[in-house]
Amino acid sequence: MQLTKHWAAQLDDYVIDLGWSSDGRHLAVASAAGGLTLFAAADGARTAELPGHDDGANALAWHPAQPLLASGGQDGAVKLWDASNGQHVATAALGNAWVDHLAWRPGAAGTLLVAAAGRDLVLLNADASVRHRFKPAPKTISALAWHPRGGCVASAYFGGVVLWDADDYVAQKEFPYANGIHALVWSPDERWLVSGNQDPSVHLWLPEQDQEFHMSGYEGKVKELAFDRTSRWLATGGGKDACLWDCSGAGPEGREPLMFPHDAKVCAVAFQHAHGTLATASADGVLQLWSPDRKQPLRATVRMPAAATKIAWSPNDDALAVGTEKGVVYVLRASL
Protein backbone atom coordinates (compact mmCIF):
# COMPACT_ATOMS: atom_id res chain seq x y z
CA MET A 1 0.00 0.00 0.00
CA GLN A 2 1.29 3.49 -0.82
CA LEU A 3 0.59 7.03 0.33
CA THR A 4 1.54 9.74 -2.17
CA LYS A 5 1.09 13.49 -1.94
CA HIS A 6 -1.84 14.73 -4.02
CA TRP A 7 -1.66 18.38 -2.96
CA ALA A 8 -0.63 20.62 -0.07
CA ALA A 9 -1.52 24.12 1.16
CA GLN A 10 -0.17 26.53 3.79
CA LEU A 11 -2.43 28.23 6.36
CA ASP A 12 -1.69 31.13 8.71
CA ASP A 13 -1.58 29.03 11.90
CA TYR A 14 -1.61 25.43 13.03
CA VAL A 15 -4.54 23.29 11.95
CA ILE A 16 -7.02 22.95 14.79
CA ASP A 17 -9.65 20.96 12.88
CA LEU A 18 -10.48 19.65 9.42
CA GLY A 19 -13.17 17.58 7.74
CA TRP A 20 -14.54 16.34 4.41
CA SER A 21 -17.98 17.21 3.10
CA SER A 22 -20.33 14.23 2.82
CA ASP A 23 -19.89 14.06 -0.97
CA GLY A 24 -16.10 14.29 -0.69
CA ARG A 25 -15.91 17.36 -2.95
CA HIS A 26 -14.80 19.83 -0.26
CA LEU A 27 -12.22 19.79 2.51
CA ALA A 28 -12.75 22.37 5.25
CA VAL A 29 -9.84 23.41 7.45
CA ALA A 30 -9.84 25.65 10.53
CA SER A 31 -6.67 27.38 11.66
CA ALA A 32 -6.05 28.29 15.28
CA ALA A 33 -6.05 31.98 14.25
CA GLY A 34 -9.78 31.68 13.54
CA GLY A 35 -10.08 31.59 9.76
CA LEU A 36 -11.69 28.78 7.77
CA THR A 37 -10.58 27.63 4.31
CA LEU A 38 -12.54 25.51 1.85
CA PHE A 39 -10.52 23.49 -0.63
CA ALA A 40 -11.61 21.61 -3.72
CA ALA A 41 -10.70 18.03 -2.94
CA ALA A 42 -9.83 17.25 -6.55
CA ASP A 43 -6.95 19.70 -6.95
CA GLY A 44 -6.54 21.69 -3.72
CA ALA A 45 -7.92 24.93 -5.18
CA ARG A 46 -9.09 27.36 -2.49
CA THR A 47 -12.81 27.77 -3.15
CA ALA A 48 -13.51 30.04 -0.17
CA GLU A 49 -11.67 31.93 2.56
CA LEU A 50 -14.14 32.41 5.42
CA PRO A 51 -13.58 34.84 8.31
CA GLY A 52 -14.54 32.21 10.86
CA HIS A 53 -14.15 33.40 14.45
CA ASP A 54 -12.35 36.54 15.59
CA ASP A 55 -10.80 35.08 18.74
CA GLY A 56 -9.93 31.69 17.28
CA ALA A 57 -11.71 28.67 15.84
CA ASN A 58 -12.13 25.43 17.79
CA ALA A 59 -14.29 22.96 15.85
CA LEU A 60 -15.82 22.08 12.48
CA ALA A 61 -18.70 19.78 11.53
CA TRP A 62 -20.20 19.03 8.11
CA HIS A 63 -23.91 18.34 7.66
CA PRO A 64 -24.31 14.62 6.83
CA ALA A 65 -26.15 15.24 3.54
CA GLN A 66 -25.80 18.89 2.51
CA PRO A 67 -22.87 21.23 1.70
CA LEU A 68 -23.47 23.00 5.02
CA LEU A 69 -20.53 23.57 7.34
CA ALA A 70 -20.79 24.43 11.04
CA SER A 71 -17.96 26.07 12.95
CA GLY A 72 -17.49 26.91 16.62
CA GLY A 73 -15.06 29.32 18.18
CA GLN A 74 -13.70 31.19 21.15
CA ASP A 75 -16.23 33.96 20.52
CA GLY A 76 -18.98 31.72 21.94
CA ALA A 77 -20.68 31.43 18.54
CA VAL A 78 -21.71 28.67 16.18
CA LYS A 79 -21.67 29.77 12.56
CA LEU A 80 -23.15 28.05 9.51
CA TRP A 81 -21.62 28.35 6.04
CA ASP A 82 -22.89 27.33 2.61
CA ALA A 83 -19.98 25.55 0.90
CA SER A 84 -21.63 25.77 -2.53
CA ASN A 85 -21.14 29.56 -2.63
CA GLY A 86 -18.84 30.25 0.33
CA GLN A 87 -21.44 32.40 2.09
CA HIS A 88 -22.23 32.83 5.77
CA VAL A 89 -25.75 31.51 6.46
CA ALA A 90 -26.49 32.09 10.15
CA THR A 91 -24.99 32.52 13.61
CA ALA A 92 -26.05 31.17 17.00
CA ALA A 93 -24.59 33.22 19.85
CA LEU A 94 -24.39 30.79 22.78
CA GLY A 95 -22.74 33.01 25.40
CA ASN A 96 -19.25 33.77 26.63
CA ALA A 97 -17.89 30.22 26.85
CA TRP A 98 -15.86 28.80 23.98
CA VAL A 99 -17.67 26.46 21.60
CA ASP A 100 -15.34 23.46 21.75
CA HIS A 101 -17.44 20.65 20.29
CA LEU A 102 -19.90 20.31 17.41
CA ALA A 103 -21.65 17.29 15.89
CA TRP A 104 -24.56 16.86 13.47
CA ARG A 105 -27.17 14.24 14.22
CA PRO A 106 -26.30 11.26 11.99
CA GLY A 107 -28.43 9.79 9.23
CA ALA A 108 -31.64 11.08 7.72
CA ALA A 109 -32.40 12.98 10.92
CA GLY A 110 -29.30 15.12 10.50
CA THR A 111 -31.11 18.44 10.65
CA LEU A 112 -30.02 18.89 14.27
CA LEU A 113 -26.62 20.15 15.39
CA VAL A 114 -25.39 19.70 18.95
CA ALA A 115 -22.94 22.22 20.36
CA ALA A 116 -21.04 22.27 23.64
CA ALA A 117 -19.91 25.59 25.12
CA GLY A 118 -18.52 25.43 28.64
CA ARG A 119 -21.11 23.59 30.72
CA ASP A 120 -23.89 24.21 28.20
CA LEU A 121 -25.20 21.65 25.72
CA VAL A 122 -27.44 23.12 23.02
CA LEU A 123 -29.41 21.58 20.15
CA LEU A 124 -29.58 23.81 17.09
CA ASN A 125 -31.72 23.61 13.96
CA ALA A 126 -30.12 23.85 10.53
CA ASP A 127 -30.91 27.59 10.47
CA ALA A 128 -28.96 28.07 13.75
CA SER A 129 -32.10 28.65 15.81
CA VAL A 130 -32.07 27.00 19.23
CA ARG A 131 -34.15 23.83 19.47
CA HIS A 132 -33.31 23.05 23.09
CA ARG A 133 -30.90 23.91 25.89
CA PHE A 134 -30.15 20.99 28.16
CA LYS A 135 -29.56 21.21 31.88
CA PRO A 136 -26.01 22.55 32.38
CA ALA A 137 -23.37 19.93 33.12
CA PRO A 138 -21.67 19.93 36.55
CA LYS A 139 -18.33 20.68 34.86
CA THR A 140 -17.14 21.83 31.44
CA ILE A 141 -18.26 19.48 28.67
CA SER A 142 -15.16 17.76 27.32
CA ALA A 143 -16.46 15.43 24.58
CA LEU A 144 -19.57 14.62 22.53
CA ALA A 145 -20.63 11.55 20.55
CA TRP A 146 -23.93 10.83 18.81
CA HIS A 147 -25.42 7.35 19.03
CA PRO A 148 -25.03 5.87 15.50
CA ARG A 149 -28.81 6.02 14.92
CA GLY A 150 -29.08 9.55 16.31
CA GLY A 151 -31.51 8.79 19.11
CA CYS A 152 -29.29 10.28 21.80
CA VAL A 153 -26.06 12.16 22.25
CA ALA A 154 -23.42 11.28 24.83
CA SER A 155 -21.97 14.25 26.70
CA ALA A 156 -18.87 13.89 28.88
CA TYR A 157 -17.51 16.05 31.70
CA PHE A 158 -15.17 15.55 34.66
CA GLY A 159 -17.23 13.09 36.66
CA GLY A 160 -19.19 11.15 34.07
CA VAL A 161 -21.19 10.79 30.88
CA VAL A 162 -24.87 11.52 30.26
CA LEU A 163 -26.95 10.13 27.38
CA TRP A 164 -29.42 12.86 26.39
CA ASP A 165 -32.47 11.90 24.33
CA ALA A 166 -32.52 13.97 21.14
CA ASP A 167 -36.31 14.04 20.85
CA ASP A 168 -37.73 14.44 24.34
CA TYR A 169 -34.51 15.89 25.86
CA VAL A 170 -34.46 13.72 29.00
CA ALA A 171 -31.41 11.94 30.38
CA GLN A 172 -31.69 8.33 29.24
CA LYS A 173 -28.77 7.13 31.34
CA GLU A 174 -25.92 8.51 33.42
CA PHE A 175 -22.54 6.83 33.82
CA PRO A 176 -20.40 8.14 36.69
CA TYR A 177 -16.67 8.30 36.08
CA ALA A 178 -14.44 9.87 38.73
CA ASN A 179 -11.89 11.50 36.46
CA GLY A 180 -11.46 13.69 33.41
CA ILE A 181 -12.66 12.48 30.00
CA HIS A 182 -10.93 13.66 26.82
CA ALA A 183 -12.69 11.70 24.07
CA LEU A 184 -15.85 9.69 23.37
CA VAL A 185 -16.74 7.26 20.59
CA TRP A 186 -19.60 4.84 19.86
CA SER A 187 -18.97 1.58 18.05
CA PRO A 188 -20.82 1.46 14.69
CA ASP A 189 -22.83 -1.57 15.87
CA GLU A 190 -24.13 0.55 18.80
CA ARG A 191 -22.87 -1.89 21.47
CA TRP A 192 -20.01 0.09 22.96
CA LEU A 193 -19.58 3.60 24.28
CA VAL A 194 -15.91 4.32 25.01
CA SER A 195 -14.11 7.16 26.74
CA GLY A 196 -10.43 8.14 26.59
CA ASN A 197 -9.40 9.47 29.96
CA GLN A 198 -7.01 11.65 31.87
CA ASP A 199 -6.16 9.05 34.56
CA PRO A 200 -4.79 7.59 31.96
CA SER A 201 -7.10 4.83 30.76
CA VAL A 202 -9.87 3.73 28.42
CA HIS A 203 -13.32 3.00 29.86
CA LEU A 204 -15.94 0.97 28.00
CA TRP A 205 -19.66 0.81 28.65
CA LEU A 206 -22.26 -1.59 27.28
CA PRO A 207 -25.27 0.71 27.79
CA GLU A 208 -27.89 -1.90 26.91
CA GLN A 209 -26.47 -4.40 29.43
CA ASP A 210 -25.42 -1.86 32.08
CA GLN A 211 -21.92 -3.34 32.06
CA GLU A 212 -18.58 -1.55 32.00
CA PHE A 213 -14.90 -2.38 31.58
CA HIS A 214 -11.71 -0.51 32.41
CA MET A 215 -8.43 -0.74 30.49
CA SER A 216 -5.50 1.03 32.18
CA GLY A 217 -1.70 1.03 31.93
CA TYR A 218 -1.31 3.79 29.33
CA GLU A 219 1.73 6.09 29.33
CA GLY A 220 -0.33 9.27 29.20
CA LYS A 221 -3.75 10.81 28.69
CA VAL A 222 -5.86 9.03 26.07
CA LYS A 223 -7.23 11.58 23.61
CA GLU A 224 -7.30 9.43 20.46
CA LEU A 225 -10.07 6.87 19.84
CA ALA A 226 -11.42 5.18 16.70
CA PHE A 227 -13.50 2.11 15.87
CA ASP A 228 -13.24 0.20 12.63
CA ARG A 229 -16.36 -0.32 10.51
CA THR A 230 -16.96 -3.83 11.92
CA SER A 231 -16.83 -2.61 15.55
CA ARG A 232 -14.24 -5.29 16.32
CA TRP A 233 -11.16 -3.10 16.62
CA LEU A 234 -10.89 -0.11 18.93
CA ALA A 235 -7.74 1.93 18.24
CA THR A 236 -6.38 4.18 20.98
CA GLY A 237 -3.49 6.55 21.54
CA GLY A 238 -2.07 7.40 24.96
CA GLY A 239 1.56 6.48 24.34
CA LYS A 240 4.17 5.56 21.74
CA ASP A 241 2.08 2.62 20.54
CA ALA A 242 -1.29 2.64 18.85
CA CYS A 243 -3.12 0.12 21.02
CA LEU A 244 -5.90 -1.97 19.42
CA TRP A 245 -8.45 -3.74 21.58
CA ASP A 246 -10.57 -6.61 20.26
CA CYS A 247 -14.17 -5.68 21.15
CA SER A 248 -15.82 -8.67 19.47
CA GLY A 249 -17.87 -11.13 21.51
CA ALA A 250 -17.48 -10.55 25.24
CA GLY A 251 -15.15 -7.62 24.66
CA PRO A 252 -11.51 -6.79 25.38
CA GLU A 253 -11.28 -7.75 29.04
CA GLY A 254 -8.71 -10.51 29.45
CA ARG A 255 -7.38 -10.13 25.91
CA GLU A 256 -3.96 -8.83 24.98
CA PRO A 257 -4.20 -5.82 22.66
CA LEU A 258 -2.35 -5.42 19.39
CA MET A 259 0.45 -2.86 19.70
CA PHE A 260 1.46 -0.85 16.63
CA PRO A 261 4.69 0.99 17.53
CA HIS A 262 5.84 4.55 16.88
CA ASP A 263 9.01 6.27 18.10
CA ALA A 264 7.07 9.20 19.56
CA LYS A 265 3.67 9.72 21.16
CA VAL A 266 0.73 8.81 18.97
CA CYS A 267 -1.28 11.97 18.25
CA ALA A 268 -4.03 10.75 15.87
CA VAL A 269 -5.79 7.54 14.82
CA ALA A 270 -8.39 7.06 12.06
CA PHE A 271 -9.92 4.00 10.41
CA GLN A 272 -11.19 4.03 6.84
CA HIS A 273 -14.98 4.19 6.52
CA ALA A 274 -15.59 1.10 4.39
CA HIS A 275 -12.28 -0.77 4.64
CA GLY A 276 -10.08 -1.99 7.45
CA THR A 277 -7.01 0.23 7.09
CA LEU A 278 -5.94 2.24 10.13
CA ALA A 279 -3.94 5.46 9.87
CA THR A 280 -1.84 6.50 12.86
CA ALA A 281 0.27 9.63 13.34
CA SER A 282 2.90 10.46 15.94
CA ALA A 283 4.50 13.59 17.35
CA ASP A 284 7.70 13.12 15.33
CA GLY A 285 5.80 13.58 12.05
CA VAL A 286 5.54 9.90 11.14
CA LEU A 287 2.32 8.68 9.53
CA GLN A 288 1.68 4.95 9.19
CA LEU A 289 -0.97 2.67 7.68
CA TRP A 290 -1.90 -0.67 9.26
CA SER A 291 -4.12 -3.65 8.47
CA PRO A 292 -4.91 -5.24 11.86
CA ASP A 293 -6.07 -8.56 10.38
CA ARG A 294 -2.85 -9.20 8.43
CA LYS A 295 0.08 -11.21 9.78
CA GLN A 296 2.36 -8.29 8.86
CA PRO A 297 0.06 -5.36 9.68
CA LEU A 298 2.30 -2.40 8.70
CA ARG A 299 1.41 -1.32 5.15
CA ALA A 300 3.05 2.07 4.67
CA THR A 301 5.18 4.69 6.44
CA VAL A 302 5.48 8.38 5.52
CA ARG A 303 7.65 10.95 7.30
CA MET A 304 5.96 14.35 7.33
CA PRO A 305 7.79 17.67 7.88
CA ALA A 306 5.67 18.34 10.98
CA ALA A 307 3.49 16.47 13.44
CA ALA A 308 -0.17 15.96 12.57
CA THR A 309 -2.84 17.71 14.59
CA LYS A 310 -5.79 16.12 12.73
CA ILE A 311 -6.21 13.34 10.18
CA ALA A 312 -9.35 12.30 8.29
CA TRP A 313 -10.15 9.82 5.52
CA SER A 314 -12.23 11.01 2.58
CA PRO A 315 -15.73 9.50 2.32
CA ASN A 316 -14.63 7.06 -0.38
CA ASP A 317 -11.39 6.17 1.50
CA ASP A 318 -9.07 7.02 -1.38
CA ALA A 319 -7.48 10.07 0.27
CA LEU A 320 -6.21 11.00 3.72
CA ALA A 321 -6.24 14.64 4.84
CA VAL A 322 -3.52 15.64 7.30
CA GLY A 323 -3.38 18.95 9.17
CA THR A 324 -0.13 19.83 10.90
CA GLU A 325 1.34 21.94 13.69
CA LYS A 326 3.05 24.17 11.13
CA GLY A 327 -0.24 25.02 9.42
CA VAL A 328 0.32 22.89 6.32
CA VAL A 329 -2.56 20.78 5.00
CA TYR A 330 -1.70 17.66 3.00
CA VAL A 331 -4.01 15.41 1.03
CA LEU A 332 -2.41 12.05 0.41
CA ARG A 333 -3.66 9.45 -2.06
CA ALA A 334 -3.89 5.86 -0.81
CA SER A 335 -3.31 3.11 -3.37
CA LEU A 336 -2.54 -0.58 -3.34
C-alpha positions as CSV (number, residue, x, y, z in Angstrom):
1,M,0.0,0.0,0.0
2,Q,1.3,3.5,-0.8
3,L,0.6,7.0,0.3
4,T,1.5,9.7,-2.2
5,K,1.1,13.5,-1.9
6,H,-1.8,14.7,-4.0
7,W,-1.7,18.4,-3.0
8,A,-0.6,20.6,-0.1
9,A,-1.5,24.1,1.2
10,Q,-0.2,26.5,3.8
11,L,-2.4,28.2,6.4
12,D,-1.7,31.1,8.7
13,D,-1.6,29.0,11.9
14,Y,-1.6,25.4,13.0
15,V,-4.5,23.3,11.9
16,I,-7.0,23.0,14.8
17,D,-9.6,21.0,12.9
18,L,-10.5,19.7,9.4
19,G,-13.2,17.6,7.7
20,W,-14.5,16.3,4.4
21,S,-18.0,17.2,3.1
22,S,-20.3,14.2,2.8
23,D,-19.9,14.1,-1.0
24,G,-16.1,14.3,-0.7
25,R,-15.9,17.4,-3.0
26,H,-14.8,19.8,-0.3
27,L,-12.2,19.8,2.5
28,A,-12.8,22.4,5.2
29,V,-9.8,23.4,7.5
30,A,-9.8,25.6,10.5
31,S,-6.7,27.4,11.7
32,A,-6.0,28.3,15.3
33,A,-6.1,32.0,14.3
34,G,-9.8,31.7,13.5
35,G,-10.1,31.6,9.8
36,L,-11.7,28.8,7.8
37,T,-10.6,27.6,4.3
38,L,-12.5,25.5,1.9
39,F,-10.5,23.5,-0.6
40,A,-11.6,21.6,-3.7
41,A,-10.7,18.0,-2.9
42,A,-9.8,17.2,-6.6
43,D,-6.9,19.7,-6.9
44,G,-6.5,21.7,-3.7
45,A,-7.9,24.9,-5.2
46,R,-9.1,27.4,-2.5
47,T,-12.8,27.8,-3.2
48,A,-13.5,30.0,-0.2
49,E,-11.7,31.9,2.6
50,L,-14.1,32.4,5.4
51,P,-13.6,34.8,8.3
52,G,-14.5,32.2,10.9
53,H,-14.2,33.4,14.5
54,D,-12.3,36.5,15.6
55,D,-10.8,35.1,18.7
56,G,-9.9,31.7,17.3
57,A,-11.7,28.7,15.8
58,N,-12.1,25.4,17.8
59,A,-14.3,23.0,15.8
60,L,-15.8,22.1,12.5
61,A,-18.7,19.8,11.5
62,W,-20.2,19.0,8.1
63,H,-23.9,18.3,7.7
64,P,-24.3,14.6,6.8
65,A,-26.1,15.2,3.5
66,Q,-25.8,18.9,2.5
67,P,-22.9,21.2,1.7
68,L,-23.5,23.0,5.0
69,L,-20.5,23.6,7.3
70,A,-20.8,24.4,11.0
71,S,-18.0,26.1,12.9
72,G,-17.5,26.9,16.6
73,G,-15.1,29.3,18.2
74,Q,-13.7,31.2,21.2
75,D,-16.2,34.0,20.5
76,G,-19.0,31.7,21.9
77,A,-20.7,31.4,18.5
78,V,-21.7,28.7,16.2
79,K,-21.7,29.8,12.6
80,L,-23.1,28.0,9.5
81,W,-21.6,28.4,6.0
82,D,-22.9,27.3,2.6
83,A,-20.0,25.6,0.9
84,S,-21.6,25.8,-2.5
85,N,-21.1,29.6,-2.6
86,G,-18.8,30.3,0.3
87,Q,-21.4,32.4,2.1
88,H,-22.2,32.8,5.8
89,V,-25.7,31.5,6.5
90,A,-26.5,32.1,10.1
91,T,-25.0,32.5,13.6
92,A,-26.1,31.2,17.0
93,A,-24.6,33.2,19.9
94,L,-24.4,30.8,22.8
95,G,-22.7,33.0,25.4
96,N,-19.2,33.8,26.6
97,A,-17.9,30.2,26.9
98,W,-15.9,28.8,24.0
99,V,-17.7,26.5,21.6
100,D,-15.3,23.5,21.8
101,H,-17.4,20.6,20.3
102,L,-19.9,20.3,17.4
103,A,-21.7,17.3,15.9
104,W,-24.6,16.9,13.5
105,R,-27.2,14.2,14.2
106,P,-26.3,11.3,12.0
107,G,-28.4,9.8,9.2
108,A,-31.6,11.1,7.7
109,A,-32.4,13.0,10.9
110,G,-29.3,15.1,10.5
111,T,-31.1,18.4,10.7
112,L,-30.0,18.9,14.3
113,L,-26.6,20.1,15.4
114,V,-25.4,19.7,18.9
115,A,-22.9,22.2,20.4
116,A,-21.0,22.3,23.6
117,A,-19.9,25.6,25.1
118,G,-18.5,25.4,28.6
119,R,-21.1,23.6,30.7
120,D,-23.9,24.2,28.2
121,L,-25.2,21.7,25.7
122,V,-27.4,23.1,23.0
123,L,-29.4,21.6,20.1
124,L,-29.6,23.8,17.1
125,N,-31.7,23.6,14.0
126,A,-30.1,23.8,10.5
127,D,-30.9,27.6,10.5
128,A,-29.0,28.1,13.8
129,S,-32.1,28.7,15.8
130,V,-32.1,27.0,19.2
131,R,-34.1,23.8,19.5
132,H,-33.3,23.0,23.1
133,R,-30.9,23.9,25.9
134,F,-30.1,21.0,28.2
135,K,-29.6,21.2,31.9
136,P,-26.0,22.5,32.4
137,A,-23.4,19.9,33.1
138,P,-21.7,19.9,36.6
139,K,-18.3,20.7,34.9
140,T,-17.1,21.8,31.4
141,I,-18.3,19.5,28.7
142,S,-15.2,17.8,27.3
143,A,-16.5,15.4,24.6
144,L,-19.6,14.6,22.5
145,A,-20.6,11.5,20.6
146,W,-23.9,10.8,18.8
147,H,-25.4,7.4,19.0
148,P,-25.0,5.9,15.5
149,R,-28.8,6.0,14.9
150,G,-29.1,9.5,16.3
151,G,-31.5,8.8,19.1
152,C,-29.3,10.3,21.8
153,V,-26.1,12.2,22.2
154,A,-23.4,11.3,24.8
155,S,-22.0,14.2,26.7
156,A,-18.9,13.9,28.9
157,Y,-17.5,16.0,31.7
158,F,-15.2,15.6,34.7
159,G,-17.2,13.1,36.7
160,G,-19.2,11.1,34.1
161,V,-21.2,10.8,30.9
162,V,-24.9,11.5,30.3
163,L,-26.9,10.1,27.4
164,W,-29.4,12.9,26.4
165,D,-32.5,11.9,24.3
166,A,-32.5,14.0,21.1
167,D,-36.3,14.0,20.8
168,D,-37.7,14.4,24.3
169,Y,-34.5,15.9,25.9
170,V,-34.5,13.7,29.0
171,A,-31.4,11.9,30.4
172,Q,-31.7,8.3,29.2
173,K,-28.8,7.1,31.3
174,E,-25.9,8.5,33.4
175,F,-22.5,6.8,33.8
176,P,-20.4,8.1,36.7
177,Y,-16.7,8.3,36.1
178,A,-14.4,9.9,38.7
179,N,-11.9,11.5,36.5
180,G,-11.5,13.7,33.4
181,I,-12.7,12.5,30.0
182,H,-10.9,13.7,26.8
183,A,-12.7,11.7,24.1
184,L,-15.9,9.7,23.4
185,V,-16.7,7.3,20.6
186,W,-19.6,4.8,19.9
187,S,-19.0,1.6,18.0
188,P,-20.8,1.5,14.7
189,D,-22.8,-1.6,15.9
190,E,-24.1,0.5,18.8
191,R,-22.9,-1.9,21.5
192,W,-20.0,0.1,23.0
193,L,-19.6,3.6,24.3
194,V,-15.9,4.3,25.0
195,S,-14.1,7.2,26.7
196,G,-10.4,8.1,26.6
197,N,-9.4,9.5,30.0
198,Q,-7.0,11.7,31.9
199,D,-6.2,9.1,34.6
200,P,-4.8,7.6,32.0
201,S,-7.1,4.8,30.8
202,V,-9.9,3.7,28.4
203,H,-13.3,3.0,29.9
204,L,-15.9,1.0,28.0
205,W,-19.7,0.8,28.7
206,L,-22.3,-1.6,27.3
207,P,-25.3,0.7,27.8
208,E,-27.9,-1.9,26.9
209,Q,-26.5,-4.4,29.4
210,D,-25.4,-1.9,32.1
211,Q,-21.9,-3.3,32.1
212,E,-18.6,-1.6,32.0
213,F,-14.9,-2.4,31.6
214,H,-11.7,-0.5,32.4
215,M,-8.4,-0.7,30.5
216,S,-5.5,1.0,32.2
217,G,-1.7,1.0,31.9
218,Y,-1.3,3.8,29.3
219,E,1.7,6.1,29.3
220,G,-0.3,9.3,29.2
221,K,-3.8,10.8,28.7
222,V,-5.9,9.0,26.1
223,K,-7.2,11.6,23.6
224,E,-7.3,9.4,20.5
225,L,-10.1,6.9,19.8
226,A,-11.4,5.2,16.7
227,F,-13.5,2.1,15.9
228,D,-13.2,0.2,12.6
229,R,-16.4,-0.3,10.5
230,T,-17.0,-3.8,11.9
231,S,-16.8,-2.6,15.5
232,R,-14.2,-5.3,16.3
233,W,-11.2,-3.1,16.6
234,L,-10.9,-0.1,18.9
235,A,-7.7,1.9,18.2
236,T,-6.4,4.2,21.0
237,G,-3.5,6.5,21.5
238,G,-2.1,7.4,25.0
239,G,1.6,6.5,24.3
240,K,4.2,5.6,21.7
241,D,2.1,2.6,20.5
242,A,-1.3,2.6,18.9
243,C,-3.1,0.1,21.0
244,L,-5.9,-2.0,19.4
245,W,-8.5,-3.7,21.6
246,D,-10.6,-6.6,20.3
247,C,-14.2,-5.7,21.1
248,S,-15.8,-8.7,19.5
249,G,-17.9,-11.1,21.5
250,A,-17.5,-10.5,25.2
251,G,-15.1,-7.6,24.7
252,P,-11.5,-6.8,25.4
253,E,-11.3,-7.7,29.0
254,G,-8.7,-10.5,29.5
255,R,-7.4,-10.1,25.9
256,E,-4.0,-8.8,25.0
257,P,-4.2,-5.8,22.7
258,L,-2.3,-5.4,19.4
259,M,0.5,-2.9,19.7
260,F,1.5,-0.8,16.6
261,P,4.7,1.0,17.5
262,H,5.8,4.5,16.9
263,D,9.0,6.3,18.1
264,A,7.1,9.2,19.6
265,K,3.7,9.7,21.2
266,V,0.7,8.8,19.0
267,C,-1.3,12.0,18.3
268,A,-4.0,10.7,15.9
269,V,-5.8,7.5,14.8
270,A,-8.4,7.1,12.1
271,F,-9.9,4.0,10.4
272,Q,-11.2,4.0,6.8
273,H,-15.0,4.2,6.5
274,A,-15.6,1.1,4.4
275,H,-12.3,-0.8,4.6
276,G,-10.1,-2.0,7.5
277,T,-7.0,0.2,7.1
278,L,-5.9,2.2,10.1
279,A,-3.9,5.5,9.9
280,T,-1.8,6.5,12.9
281,A,0.3,9.6,13.3
282,S,2.9,10.5,15.9
283,A,4.5,13.6,17.4
284,D,7.7,13.1,15.3
285,G,5.8,13.6,12.1
286,V,5.5,9.9,11.1
287,L,2.3,8.7,9.5
288,Q,1.7,4.9,9.2
289,L,-1.0,2.7,7.7
290,W,-1.9,-0.7,9.3
291,S,-4.1,-3.7,8.5
292,P,-4.9,-5.2,11.9
293,D,-6.1,-8.6,10.4
294,R,-2.8,-9.2,8.4
295,K,0.1,-11.2,9.8
296,Q,2.4,-8.3,8.9
297,P,0.1,-5.4,9.7
298,L,2.3,-2.4,8.7
299,R,1.4,-1.3,5.1
300,A,3.0,2.1,4.7
301,T,5.2,4.7,6.4
302,V,5.5,8.4,5.5
303,R,7.7,10.9,7.3
304,M,6.0,14.3,7.3
305,P,7.8,17.7,7.9
306,A,5.7,18.3,11.0
307,A,3.5,16.5,13.4
308,A,-0.2,16.0,12.6
309,T,-2.8,17.7,14.6
310,K,-5.8,16.1,12.7
311,I,-6.2,13.3,10.2
312,A,-9.4,12.3,8.3
313,W,-10.2,9.8,5.5
314,S,-12.2,11.0,2.6
315,P,-15.7,9.5,2.3
316,N,-14.6,7.1,-0.4
317,D,-11.4,6.2,1.5
318,D,-9.1,7.0,-1.4
319,A,-7.5,10.1,0.3
320,L,-6.2,11.0,3.7
321,A,-6.2,14.6,4.8
322,V,-3.5,15.6,7.3
323,G,-3.4,18.9,9.2
324,T,-0.1,19.8,10.9
325,E,1.3,21.9,13.7
326,K,3.1,24.2,11.1
327,G,-0.2,25.0,9.4
328,V,0.3,22.9,6.3
329,V,-2.6,20.8,5.0
330,Y,-1.7,17.7,3.0
331,V,-4.0,15.4,1.0
332,L,-2.4,12.1,0.4
333,R,-3.7,9.4,-2.1
334,A,-3.9,5.9,-0.8
335,S,-3.3,3.1,-3.4
336,L,-2.5,-0.6,-3.3
